[in-house]
Amino acid sequence: MIDRQGNQDFTPIERSASESCTLHLPQIAEPVSVQKFLDRLMQYQVDPALLGQQICQILATNFDREILLQIANTLGAACQADFCLIAAVAEQKVVNPNACWQNKSDRPNAANATDSTPTPENWQTTGLQSPSISLEHPVLAKVLADGEIVAVSDYLDSQAASPPNSAVPPLPGRAILAGSTRFGGAVNGIMIVGKSQPHEWSAADRQRLETASDAIGIAISHLEKTQAIATLNEQLQRQAQYKNLLGSVAAAIDTSSEVERILQQVIENTVDTLEVDRGQILLLKYTDPLFKTPSPHQTPKAKLELVSEYALKKDANKQTIEHSDAGKKNTTGKTKNKEKTANSKSKIPNSKLDNSPVFWLSESSLLEKAFHSTPKPLALDDAGELISKEQEGATEILKLQGIRGLMLVPLTDASEQETVLGFLVLQHSEPRTWSPEELEVLELVCAQASRAIIATQTLKEVQTLVQDRTAQLQQSLDVQGKLYEQSANQLEQMRKLKLIKDEFLTTLSHELRTPLTIMKLAILMLKQAEQPSASRVKYLDILDQQCSKETALVNDLLALKQFEPQQVPISIVQIDLKRLIQDLAGDFEKKWADKGLTLKVDLPQFAPSWETEPDSFKRVLLELLTNAGKYSASGTAVVLEMSEAGGCIVLSVSNFGRGISAADLPHIFDKFRRGTGITDQAIPGTGLGLALVKCLVEHLNGTIDVSSCPAESSKTDKLWRTSFTLTLPQFPAELSNLES
């Protein structure tokens, strides 16, 4: 009997040769294993029906990938064969799933063994593998064509033997029993049992294959569908991985504006998804922008810069996990540790390396070939021979030592006639077949990376343009601001000039009209006949004074106009400085007597000899003393001091009065400029005296300074000391420069 686990116990039966082969199945107390059943099965002839039930029981209890191996084991043992092959067939070829069971006593010295009876220790099973059997052999072709059982007692003595020079390999044995498997009325596989020695196959052996045909066909069909489902699942998983890869690349582009960080993320995700050993991204820098597009006859002069790199480093200690479950083979697990290389942005992910490796495109035959194959990627399953021809510099930078599988995908700008921007390089230490799906996803990844590069470059160009335009606009605004400031200053100067002009015209009108009015009155009085002679003399004196005043004013204007461009030659004469000053002091003391002013002269005991232009020097002193007398307070003194310093004569004229405001000091020597409030105080003057003084001092190659501050001896703040200091060269040689 067969238990629920498919195990069965057998007991030997004494029988004669003429008795039929009948299997007696006694009741057993406990179930036995499948291996125990197979061990006993080798010692007895098994009823074909029971063999079919056993195979069905195997199908019902264990339907994994190794089910064909168990069925081959069972069928081979039932037929007492040396080997048994069960395989799926497609287009006259053995395909997966397939299984081969083999008797391990089938070795070179097996024919000389004293005991040729098979024992359980003499049997073994092999895993799922593709056997070296060609279905083009006439015996197997007949099985597949007719769908019938074919038995060959001795392959070498039969007509089915292959001709000596035939390309079809011989069958693996002397005695062959073969049949097809069916599912849904169609042949979907083949069963082959054989012996290494000639053997006459019985009808029971044929019936066993016929009985197992449908069950094995079901098993093959089920495994094919299982494999198809597994293949679809793998494809779906790969598609999901590819979708995640594209999504991660798009996310990196959306979340970062730095192309170095984006490219590093792209190469890391690509290497992880495709499970290659290393990935690199290189960018091209053209020396001639006209040769950016690939040409079949010319390689552009361009440099390649390694900007991103990422590697998967395999662990040297491989972990192996052994499964002790029945019917399962050993598997080996491999662990990979991710390790960024020196070019990855481990410390500063968003910054570019200062010393990125660079080499010329012409130095790498592989990259040059990839450039000319643009836009198609260059996929090399085994690039060992081509890598050996690479130049040493490019090999070191690309780290091609020990690399076999290689993929070079160009980064192109489709908008500019497929301009090559760079390359995405994938490397593997073992030969690797690049699938069409991988090529397609790599092209999409490179398209996204190219758009990111172009967008970043465009953004940088726009930012640079905006910065340039902003700088130009700022410069224009600065210029406009300066022009506005200059315009405002000019307007302010024009306003001040207008005020000065108005004040000058007012002063000039007063200074001109007053004498003219007096002169007109004097003339009217002189026209009266009854005027006494004394009155007539008085009026004539008035006319003379006012006429002299008018003449002096005109002369001042002419002198100022004459001395301004410094075109008047200087006439040097030796003068007695002490006598000149004493004469002027006497004249001014008489003029100032009514105002109560005094003149204090402080001269050195021995006045130095001096050569200068006497008229200009005398006019300077006259103007300074006259000016000091105008603005001195009553009862004060005007101080005239002289000293010698550094080969120069220093004269100082000081008076005590209202003083000069700080706002008026810088403009005190300007033409027609008078101090604030001077006109309102009716102090006579035209604003030409000090301007003429400065021109005369410069004519004498000297300098003049002015200061105004509160007087130290004054008890109130009303009196200020105003001093004009002249510095004139003492020797004629210093004046000769002016003459030349």
SVG drawing of the C-alpha trace seen along z (x, -y; Angstrom):
<svg xmlns="http://www.w3.org/2000/svg" viewBox="-5 -185 75 207">
<polyline fill="none" stroke="black" stroke-width="0.4" points="0.0,0.0 1.0,-3.6 0.7,-5.9 -0.2,-9.6 3.4,-10.5 3.9,-8.3 6.1,-5.7 5.7,-2.0 7.2,1.2 8.1,4.3 8.7,7.9 10.7,10.4 8.6,13.3 9.8,16.7 8.7,17.3 9.7,19.3 10.9,17.8 7.6,18.6 5.5,16.9 4.3,13.4 5.8,10.5 3.4,9.6 4.2,7.2 2.7,8.0 2.2,5.0 1.8,6.1 0.4,3.8 3.0,1.8 2.8,0.4 4.4,-3.0 5.2,-4.9 8.6,-4.5 10.6,-7.1 10.7,-7.6 14.4,-6.7 13.5,-3.4 11.0,-2.7 13.6,-3.4 16.1,-1.2 13.7,1.7 12.4,0.9 15.8,1.7 15.5,5.3 12.0,6.1 10.0,5.8 7.4,3.1 3.9,3.1 3.6,0.3 0.3,-0.8 1.9,-1.1 4.7,-3.2 2.2,-5.6 0.5,-5.9 3.9,-6.5 4.7,-9.3 1.2,-10.8 1.8,-10.7 5.1,-12.6 3.3,-15.2 0.6,-15.5 3.0,-15.9 6.0,-17.7 5.7,-20.1 8.9,-22.2 11.7,-22.7 13.4,-19.3 10.3,-17.2 11.7,-16.0 14.8,-14.8 12.7,-12.7 10.6,-11.3 13.8,-10.5 15.1,-8.7 11.9,-6.7 11.7,-5.8 15.3,-4.9 15.2,-2.7 12.0,-1.0 13.6,-0.1 16.8,0.9 18.6,-1.5 22.0,-3.1 20.7,-6.6 17.4,-8.4 16.8,-11.7 13.6,-13.7 13.6,-17.0 11.3,-19.6 11.6,-20.0 11.1,-23.1 12.1,-23.5 13.9,-20.1 16.1,-21.2 16.4,-20.1 15.4,-23.1 14.6,-23.7 13.2,-22.2 15.2,-19.0 16.8,-16.4 19.2,-13.6 19.6,-10.6 22.7,-8.5 24.0,-5.3 27.3,-6.1 28.5,-2.5 28.6,-3.4 32.3,-4.1 35.2,-2.7 35.8,0.4 32.2,1.2 32.2,4.0 34.9,5.9 33.1,5.7 32.4,9.0 29.0,7.9 27.1,6.2 23.8,6.2 22.8,2.6 22.5,1.5 21.2,-1.6 24.7,-2.8 25.4,-2.6 22.8,-5.2 23.0,-9.0 21.0,-11.9 22.3,-15.0 20.8,-18.5 18.9,-20.2 21.3,-20.6 21.4,-20.6 22.6,-17.1 24.9,-16.7 22.2,-14.9 21.2,-16.0 17.6,-15.6 18.7,-15.5 19.7,-11.8 17.4,-9.6 16.2,-7.6 15.2,-10.6 13.8,-12.4 11.6,-9.4 10.3,-9.5 9.4,-13.1 7.9,-12.7 5.8,-9.5 5.2,-10.0 5.8,-6.3 8.1,-4.3 11.4,-3.3 13.6,-0.6 17.2,0.1 18.8,3.2 22.3,2.5 22.9,-0.9 26.2,0.0 24.8,3.0 21.6,1.4 20.8,-0.6 20.3,-3.6 24.0,-4.0 25.4,-7.2 27.8,-7.1 31.4,-7.4 31.8,-10.9 28.4,-12.2 28.2,-15.5 25.4,-14.2 26.9,-13.0 26.1,-9.4 23.6,-8.4 25.0,-8.0 24.7,-4.1 24.3,-0.8 20.7,0.0 18.2,-2.9 14.5,-3.1 13.0,-6.5 9.5,-7.9 7.8,-11.3 5.7,-13.1 2.4,-14.7 0.3,-17.4 -3.0,-18.5 -2.4,-16.0 0.9,-17.6 4.4,-16.4 6.2,-18.7 9.1,-16.5 11.2,-13.4 12.0,-10.4 15.2,-8.5 16.4,-5.5 19.4,-3.5 22.0,-1.0 25.7,-1.1 25.6,2.6 23.3,4.2 19.9,5.1 16.6,6.4 13.8,4.1 10.6,5.9 7.0,5.0 6.7,4.0 9.5,1.4 7.7,0.0 4.5,-0.1 6.2,-1.9 7.3,-4.7 3.8,-4.8 2.2,-5.0 4.6,-7.8 4.2,-9.8 1.1,-11.9 2.2,-12.5 5.6,-13.6 4.0,-15.8 2.0,-17.4 5.1,-18.0 7.0,-19.5 4.1,-21.8 3.7,-22.9 7.4,-23.6 7.4,-25.5 4.5,-27.7 6.2,-28.1 9.4,-29.2 7.4,-31.5 5.7,-33.1 9.1,-33.4 10.5,-35.0 7.6,-37.4 8.1,-38.2 11.8,-38.9 10.9,-41.1 8.4,-43.0 10.9,-43.3 13.5,-44.6 10.9,-47.0 10.1,-48.2 13.8,-48.7 14.3,-50.6 11.2,-52.7 12.7,-53.5 16.0,-54.3 14.4,-56.8 12.3,-58.2 15.4,-58.7 17.2,-60.4 14.2,-62.7 14.0,-63.4 17.7,-64.2 17.3,-66.7 14.2,-68.3 15.8,-68.6 19.3,-69.9 20.5,-72.7 24.2,-71.6 25.1,-69.3 27.9,-67.6 25.5,-66.4 23.0,-65.3 25.5,-63.3 26.9,-61.6 23.4,-60.5 22.7,-59.3 25.9,-57.1 25.2,-55.7 21.6,-54.7 22.6,-53.2 25.4,-51.1 23.1,-49.8 20.3,-49.0 22.3,-47.2 24.6,-45.6 27.9,-46.4 31.2,-46.8 31.9,-50.5 30.3,-53.4 31.8,-56.7 30.6,-59.9 33.0,-61.9 32.3,-65.3 33.8,-66.7 35.5,-70.1 36.0,-71.1 38.8,-73.4 37.0,-74.1 33.2,-74.6 32.7,-73.9 33.5,-70.1 31.0,-69.1 29.1,-66.8 30.5,-63.4 32.2,-63.1 33.1,-59.7 36.4,-61.1 37.7,-63.4 38.1,-63.2 37.7,-66.6 40.3,-68.1 38.6,-67.7 39.4,-66.8 37.5,-64.3 37.1,-65.2 36.1,-62.5 33.4,-64.3 31.6,-61.4 32.5,-57.8 30.9,-55.1 31.9,-51.5 30.5,-48.3 33.3,-46.4 32.8,-42.6 33.5,-41.1 36.4,-38.7 34.8,-36.4 31.9,-34.8 29.2,-33.3 27.9,-29.9 24.6,-28.6 24.0,-24.9 20.4,-23.6 19.9,-20.1 16.3,-19.7 15.7,-16.8 15.7,-17.6 17.3,-21.1 20.8,-21.9 23.4,-24.0 23.4,-27.8 26.1,-30.3 25.3,-33.8 27.4,-36.7 27.6,-40.0 28.5,-43.2 29.6,-46.3 29.1,-49.7 32.2,-51.8 32.7,-55.2 35.9,-55.8 38.2,-58.8 36.2,-60.7 32.9,-60.5 31.7,-63.5 32.0,-61.8 32.9,-64.9 31.2,-67.6 28.6,-65.9 27.6,-69.1 31.0,-70.3 33.3,-69.5 36.8,-68.2 39.5,-70.7 41.8,-68.2 39.5,-66.1 41.4,-63.6 41.6,-64.9 42.8,-63.3 42.4,-63.9 39.7,-62.0 42.3,-60.8 44.2,-59.0 41.4,-56.5 40.5,-54.3 37.4,-53.0 36.0,-56.4 37.0,-57.6 35.0,-54.6 32.1,-55.4 32.2,-59.0 31.9,-58.0 29.1,-55.5 26.9,-58.3 24.0,-58.3 24.1,-54.5 25.8,-53.1 28.9,-51.0 28.1,-47.7 31.0,-45.2 30.3,-41.9 34.0,-41.1 36.3,-44.0 39.4,-42.4 41.3,-42.5 40.3,-46.1 41.2,-47.3 44.7,-45.8 45.3,-48.2 44.4,-51.3 47.0,-53.9 48.3,-53.7 47.1,-57.2 43.5,-56.6 43.5,-53.0 44.6,-54.4 42.0,-57.2 39.2,-54.9 40.4,-52.1 40.1,-49.5 42.5,-47.0 40.8,-43.6 37.6,-44.8 35.8,-42.6 32.3,-43.8 32.1,-47.5 29.3,-49.8 29.8,-53.4 26.7,-55.5 27.1,-59.0 25.5,-62.0 24.1,-64.0 22.2,-67.2 19.5,-66.3 18.6,-70.0 22.0,-70.8 22.5,-68.0 23.5,-65.4 26.3,-67.3 28.2,-64.9 28.4,-66.3 30.2,-63.3 29.9,-59.6 28.4,-57.3 30.7,-54.4 29.7,-51.1 32.4,-48.4 32.2,-44.8 35.0,-42.5 33.5,-39.5 32.1,-39.2 28.6,-40.5 25.7,-40.4 23.9,-43.7 20.2,-43.1 18.1,-45.3 16.1,-46.4 19.3,-47.6 20.4,-49.5 16.9,-51.2 16.9,-52.3 20.5,-53.5 19.6,-55.6 16.7,-57.1 18.9,-57.8 21.5,-59.5 18.8,-61.5 17.7,-62.8 21.3,-63.5 22.0,-65.3 18.9,-67.5 20.1,-68.3 23.6,-69.2 22.1,-71.5 19.6,-73.0 22.4,-73.7 24.6,-75.2 21.8,-77.3 20.9,-78.4 24.5,-79.4 24.6,-81.3 21.4,-83.1 22.7,-83.9 25.9,-85.2 24.0,-87.3 21.7,-88.6 24.7,-89.4 26.4,-91.2 23.2,-93.1 22.7,-93.9 26.3,-95.2 25.8,-97.3 22.6,-98.6 24.2,-99.4 27.1,-101.1 24.6,-103.1 22.7,-104.0 26.0,-105.0 26.8,-107.2 23.4,-108.7 23.7,-109.3 27.0,-111.0 25.6,-113.0 22.6,-113.9 25.0,-114.9 27.1,-116.9 24.0,-118.5 22.8,-119.3 26.3,-120.7 26.2,-122.7 22.8,-124.0 23.9,-124.9 27.0,-126.6 24.8,-128.4 22.5,-129.5 25.5,-130.7 27.0,-132.4 23.6,-134.1 23.6,-135.3 27.2,-136.5 26.3,-138.2 23.2,-139.8 25.2,-141.0 28.0,-142.1 25.6,-144.0 24.0,-145.6 27.4,-146.5 28.7,-147.7 25.6,-149.7 25.9,-151.3 29.7,-151.9 29.1,-153.4 25.9,-155.3 26.9,-156.9 29.9,-158.7 28.0,-159.6 25.1,-160.9 27.5,-163.0 29.2,-164.2 25.9,-165.1 24.8,-167.1 28.2,-168.9 27.8,-169.8 24.3,-171.2 25.6,-173.3 28.4,-174.6 26.0,-175.6 24.4,-178.1 25.9,-181.5 25.4,-182.9 27.6,-180.3 30.5,-181.8 34.0,-180.9 34.6,-178.8 31.6,-176.6 32.7,-176.3 36.1,-175.0 34.5,-172.6 32.3,-171.1 35.2,-170.8 37.1,-168.8 34.1,-166.6 34.1,-166.0 37.8,-165.2 37.4,-162.7 34.5,-160.9 36.1,-160.8 39.2,-159.3 37.1,-156.7 35.4,-155.7 38.8,-155.5 40.2,-153.3 37.3,-150.9 37.8,-150.6 41.5,-150.1 40.9,-147.3 38.7,-145.5 41.3,-145.9 44.2,-144.8 42.3,-141.7 41.6,-140.8 45.2,-141.4 46.8,-139.4 44.4,-136.4 46.2,-134.5 49.6,-135.5 50.8,-137.0 52.2,-140.2 56.1,-140.2 57.6,-140.9 60.1,-143.8 62.4,-143.1 63.8,-146.1 65.6,-146.3 63.4,-148.1 63.8,-149.4 61.2,-147.4 61.4,-149.2 61.0,-152.6 58.1,-151.5 56.2,-150.1 56.8,-153.2 55.5,-155.5 52.3,-153.4 51.9,-153.4 52.0,-157.1 49.3,-157.5 46.9,-155.1 47.2,-156.5 46.0,-159.8 43.1,-158.1 42.1,-156.1 42.3,-159.0 38.5,-159.7 37.7,-156.0 40.2,-155.8 42.3,-153.1 46.0,-152.7 48.6,-150.8 51.2,-148.8 54.2,-147.9 56.5,-145.1 59.7,-145.0 63.0,-143.3 65.9,-145.5 67.7,-144.8 65.3,-144.6 66.6,-142.3 67.4,-143.5 64.8,-142.4 64.3,-142.5 60.8,-142.4 58.3,-144.3 57.5,-147.4 54.2,-148.4 52.6,-145.0 53.9,-144.6 52.8,-148.1 49.3,-147.5 49.1,-144.2 49.9,-146.1 47.5,-148.9 44.6,-146.5 45.3,-144.5 45.6,-147.6 42.5,-149.2 40.5,-146.0 41.7,-145.8 40.6,-149.3 37.1,-148.7 36.4,-145.7 38.2,-146.8 36.2,-147.8 36.6,-151.4 39.4,-151.9 41.3,-148.8 44.7,-148.4 45.8,-147.0 49.0,-144.9 51.6,-144.7 54.3,-142.1 57.3,-141.0 59.7,-138.1 62.1,-135.9 61.7,-132.1 63.3,-129.6 64.6,-132.2 61.2,-133.9 59.8,-137.2 56.6,-136.6 54.3,-139.6 51.1,-139.4 48.3,-142.0 45.8,-141.5 42.7,-143.4 40.1,-143.0 36.4,-143.1 33.5,-140.8 35.7,-138.3 35.0,-136.0 32.6,-133.1 33.7,-129.6 31.4,-129.4 33.0,-132.5 36.6,-131.6 37.0,-129.2 35.6,-131.8 37.2,-135.0 39.5,-135.4 36.7,-134.9 35.8,-137.7 32.9,-139.9 32.5,-137.8 31.9,-139.7 31.2,-138.4 27.7,-137.5 25.8,-140.7 28.5,-143.1 26.3,-144.8 23.5,-145.2 26.0,-147.0 26.6,-149.5 30.4,-148.9 31.8,-150.2 33.6,-147.8 33.1,-145.8 34.6,-142.4 37.5,-142.8 40.2,-143.9 41.1,-140.5 40.8,-138.8 43.3,-141.3 45.6,-140.7 45.7,-137.0 46.5,-137.5 49.3,-139.9 50.8,-137.6 50.8,-134.7 52.3,-137.2 55.2,-137.6 55.5,-133.8 54.2,-133.9 51.3,-132.6 48.6,-134.2 46.6,-132.6 43.8,-133.9 42.6,-132.9 39.8,-134.2 39.3,-133.3 38.1,-134.8 40.7,-137.3 42.5,-136.1 42.5,-139.5 38.8,-140.1 36.4,-140.0 33.5,-139.3 32.9,-137.1 32.3,-140.1 35.9,-140.7 37.7,-138.3 41.3,-138.4 41.5,-138.1 45.0,-137.7 46.2,-137.7 49.7,-136.1 51.9,-136.7 54.9,-134.4 57.1,-135.9 60.5,-134.7 63.5,-136.8 65.9,-136.3 65.5,-137.3 66.6,-133.8 63.3,-132.4 61.4,-135.0 63.3,-134.2 61.2,-131.1 58.2,-133.3 59.9,-135.4 60.8,-132.3"/>
</svg>
